[in-house]
Amino acid sequence: MNPICLYNGTVLTGIAAMENCAVLIENGLVSDVFSHRRFEQKHFPPGTQIIDVGEAFIAPGFIDTHIHGFGGYGTEDGTAASVLEMSRLLAQYGVTAFNPTLYPAGGEMLLRNVRAAAAAMGKETGARIMGLHLEGPFISPEKLGVQRPETVRPVDIPFMEQLWEAAGGRIVNMTVAPELKGMRELALYCIKKGIILQAGHTDAKYENMVEGMQAGILHSTHLFNAMSRLDQRNPNAAGAILIHPEMSCEIIADGFHVHPDLFKLLLRDKPVDKIVLITDGLKPTEQTAGTLIANGEEMVFHDGVFHRKADDVIAGSALTMIRGVQNLAGFGFSLEDAVKTAGFNPAQVMRYRSKGAIIPGYDADLTVFARNPETGDLRVLLVIVAGSIKKNLY
């Protein structure tokens, strides 16, 4: 693998912005970050591929920790091949790592889907699969969203052990309802396994959330969606997440799941480093042909999101991470902070210690993007995963 040097760009390191800088990549890692003056004086290793990014932004690769499918492929297909296609396609949109997210399903079907997704790890051609996100099955029947009621269940430690075994120990994060009976026992089990628990699809009261935090549930799933709402007599789940600075949160920044003005409240009440951009993208996202199917049900796309055709309930997002970054920058975030929510923050919450920043010694996962001067839209130009170019429009 030849070294690569990207120069003449603004480097959004994940920590700070550095204008007119360059990044050197060697052996799959960020080797150096330096000024244009040093670039002109630097002697590069033989065979270095030098790329002028034309004053574009050089950012850490995006990390989507909550995504069900993409481009007509999804985790519900129950095949490693579908998850590997997600990997290939996501890299074209600036995603360099992701957590395939599994819907609740009947016991044997969920175990099958878990095995299939785990089997894809290590075989990727695009974005790296970091581990699995289980969105259930231990969630509230009162806050299902479009999850099917027959697929959720009470806390069941033996079944959790089956899920862990089926995944080969590759479950990274799991959405749970903190108010469920037996949740503390589940939380302690997951802590021992290193699983990040996040409160979501929950009808929790404020005291349930506090108890959950004490048991280690310190992250949350798609804030404001599928959770008990802030009330003047009980802050409930949404209020608890806003009140407690130690609680981090996912957010879907498509402008439909959450009103754009609520992002001003979020910026005021949450430390930026506790906000994680996700897509919650469904299988038909960016699909170019065919019937739109997600989780076995037909979808229709209108008003910017997917709706279940049977009852018009919002089923999930059609967001991409680059569009989410663009939207956050329009909702009051600086571009640096928007990028931080897409890379550095998810890496920190998920404990991916060598990802999410452009720092010497970190994995060379980078996304180069620029703003279209005519439309203002952000466009991904170049993507590098572990030092290997996956997309190059230069």
N, C-alpha and C positions, 0 to 999 in steps of 0.2 A: 504494500500500500504506500504510494508516494505521498510525501508531505503536501499540504495545501496551504496557501496563504490567501486570505481574503483581505483586500485593502480598499481604501477610499470609501469608508462607510462610517456611520454612527453606530458604535457598539453599545447595545443595551445589555450590560453585563448580567442583569438580574439584581445588581446592587446599585449601580449608577450608570449614567449615560456618558459616553466618551466620544466626542466628535472627531472626525478625520483620523480614524484609527485603523489598525490592522489586527488580524487574528491569524496565528500560525498553528497549524494542526499537524501533529506527528504521532504515528502509531496509535491512531484512534482517540487521541487525547488532545485537549487544548494545551499547546506547548508554551505559547506566549501571547500577550496582548500588548500592543505598543503603538506609539504615535507615528504619524506620517513621516516626521523627521527621522525617526529611527528606521522606518521602513526603507527610506532612500539610502541609508548607510549600511543596512543589514546584509550579511552574506547568508544565503539560503542553502540548505542541503541540496545536493545534486538531485535533479528530477522533480523539484518542487513545482507544483501547478499553481501559478499565480493568477488570481482572478480579481479584476477591477470591478467592484460591485456598483460603481457609478453613483456614489453618495446615498445608497440605500441603507436601510437599517439591518444590522447584524444582531440577531437576538438568540437567546437560548431556544432550542426546539420546544415546541408546545407539548405539554403533557396532559392528556385528557383522561381523567380518572373516573369518568362516568359516561360510558358510551355503549349503546346496545348493538349498533350496526351502522353500516355505511355503504353506499353505492349498490344496494340490493343484496348485501350480505349481512348476516347477523348471528349473534350468539345463539339465538333460538333455533337456528338451522341444525344444531347438534353435530357439527362437523368441524374438524380442525381446518379443513380447506377454506371454509367461510371466514374463519377468524384470520387466516393467513391472507385472504383477499382484502379484508379490512386493513391489515397492516400495510399491504402494498399501496392501496388507494389513499390511506390517510397521510402517508408520507408526501403525496403530491399536494397536500393542503397545509403543510408546515408542521404536522404532528410527528414527533420523533419517538414518543413513548405513549402507551395507553394501557388502561385497565379494562379489558373486555367485561362488560357488565351483564349479568344474567338475571332475567326475570324469575320470580317464583314460578314453580311448575310442580306437577305431581311428583312424588318422591323419586320414582325411577327415572322419569324424564329429566328432572333437575340433575340427578347424579350423572346421567348420560351427557348432558350439556356441559357440566363441569369437567368431566373427563376429556371431552373433545376440546374445549377451550384450553385446558392445561396442556394437552398434547401438542398444541401449536407452538408453545414456547420453545425458543431456541431454533426455530425453523423459519423465522421471519425474513422477508426480503425488503421490508420497508420499516415502518415504525416498530420499535421494540415493545413486546408484550411484557409488562412488568409484573403481572400477577392478576388474579381475578377479583372483581367486585361483585359480591352477591347482594342484590337489592331485594332482601327478604331471604327466606320465607317468614321470618319472625317479625311481622309488621302488623299494624292495626287494621282490622276489618272495617273500621270506621273511616279510614283515610287511604283507600285503595288506589285512588286515581283511576287508571285503567287496568290495574292488576286484577286478575280474576279471583273472586272470593274463595273458590275451591282450592286455590293453590297456596293460600297462606295457612299458617298453623301456629299453635301455641309453642312456646319455647320447648325444645326437645334436644337435650344434650347428646343422647345416643345418635340422633340423626345428624347433629352438628359434627360429631366425630366421623360419620360416614362421608359427609361433605368434605371434610378436611383430608380424609384418606383418598377420596376420589380425585381431589385436586393435587394430590402429591405434595401437600403442604404449601400450595401456591396461591392461597387466598390472601390478598393484601388488605382489602377493606370490605366492610359489610354494613348494610343499612338495617337498622333495627328500631323497634318502637320501645323506648325506655320504660313505658308503663306496664309492659306485659309481665305477668307472674313468672318468676324464675329468671328474670333478666339479669339480676346480679350474678347468679351462678354462671350464666352464659358469658357475661362480661369478663369474669375472672378466668374462665376457660380461654377466651379469645386473647386476653392479655398475655397469658402464658405462651400462646402460639404466635404472638406478634401481630395479630390482626387489628387494624384500625377500625374501631366501631364508630358509626355515625348515626345520629338520630334522624329518622325520616319515616315517612308514611306513618305518622304518629299522631295520636289524639291526646298526648301527654298534657297533664296539668303542670304548672310551674314547679311544684314540689317533686313531681316525677323526673323532670329534667335535672333538677339539682341533685337528686339521688343518682341519676344516671351519670352526671359529671363526676360525682364522688367515686363511682365505680369505673371511671375511665372512658366514658363516652364523651369525647371532647371535640368531635367533628360533627357536621350535620349535612344532610342531603337536601339539595335544591331548596334553599331557604325561601320561605313563604309559600311553597307549593307542597300540597299533600301533608300539611301539618296543622295542628291547632293554632288558631290565630290569636294575635295580641288582643287582650280584652282589659278593660279598665279595672275589673275585679280579680282577674287572674292573667298574668302575662303569658301563660301557656308556653308552648314550644317556641313559637316565633319570638316572643318577648324575651324568653330566657337566653336565646342565642344572641340577641342584640345587647342584653344587659351584661352578660359575662364576657369580658375581653379574652379569657382563656379559651373560649369556644370558637373554633374556626367553622367556616361555612362554605358550601358550594353555592354557586349562583349561576342561573341560566340567563345570559345577557342577550336574548333575542328581541327584547322590547315587548314581548307578548306574555311570556310567563310571569314577568315582573315588570311593573310600570316603570318607565325610564326615570321618573322623578324619585322613586324609592331608592335608587342608587345614591342619591344625594344624602338620604338618611343613613344608608349603609356606610358611606364614606365618613360621615360625621360620627357614627356610633361604633364602628368596628375598626380596629387597627388594619391597615391595608394588608399587612402580612398574614392576616387570618382569613382573607377572601380568596377563594379558589374558583376560577372560571372553569365551567364544564359545558359540554354541549347537551348531554342526555340525548344524544342523537339516536334516531331510530334507523332501522334497516333501509328504508327508502330514501334516506338523506342523500342528495345529489344523484339519485337514481335517474337514469336517462330514458328508460323505457319499461313497459310492463305494468302490471297491476301493483299498487302500493300495498304491501302486506307487512305488518309488524306484529310480533308475538302471536301469530296465527290468525290475526283479524285484519280485515280490509280497512285501509285508511284513505282519507281524502285530505288534500292540502288546500287550506284557505286561511286567510287572515294571518299568514306567516308561520303557521304551525300545522302539525298533523292532527287530525281529528278522527276518532273512531267513527266509521261510516254508520254503524248501527244506531248510535245515539248522539253523535256530534260532540262527545266529551273530548277535551284536549288530551291527546295521547302522548305527545312528546315533541321534541324539538327537531327542526331541520337546520339547526345552527352548525356552522363550522367554527373551528377555533380562531381562524384569522378574522372571520366576520365578528366573532365575539370580542376580540381585541379592538377591532374598529368601533364596535358599538360602545364598549366601555369608554373609549376615548371621546365619544360623543355624548356620554352620560355624565361627564364631569371628572373622569379619571385622567391623569396625565398619561401620555403614551407609555412612559417608563413604568408607571404603576399598572397599567393595563397588561403590559407584557409580563410584569412580575406575577400577576394572578394566573397567568397561563403557563408559567414555567417554574420559577423559583418557589412560589408558594406551594403548589401541589407536590413538588419534590420534598419540601420541608415537612409537610403534613404527613406524607406517605413514607418519610424517612429514606428517600432515595438520595443518599449522601453525595453522590458524584454527578448529579444531574441538576438541571435547572439554572445553571449559571455559566458564564463564560469566564472561567478562572483557570489559570494553569493547573494541570493535574485532573481537571474535570473531564468527563466524557465529551468528546467532540460531537455533540448533538446541536446543530445550529439551523436556524431558519432565517433566510434573508428575504426581506420584503420591502416594497416601496409603495408610495401613494400615487395613484393615477392622477396626473395633473388636471385632467378634464373632469373626472367624476368624484375624485377624492377618496375612492375606494382603495383599500389596501390589497396588494397583489403579491402572492408568494412567488419569488423568482428562483430561489435556490434552497435546497434542503440537504443537509448532511447528517447522517446517522452513524455514530461510532467511527467518524473519519471517512466514511464512504459517501460519495455524492449520489443522492436518490432522485434529485430533480435539478436541472440546470437550464435556465432560459437565457443565459448569457452567451 
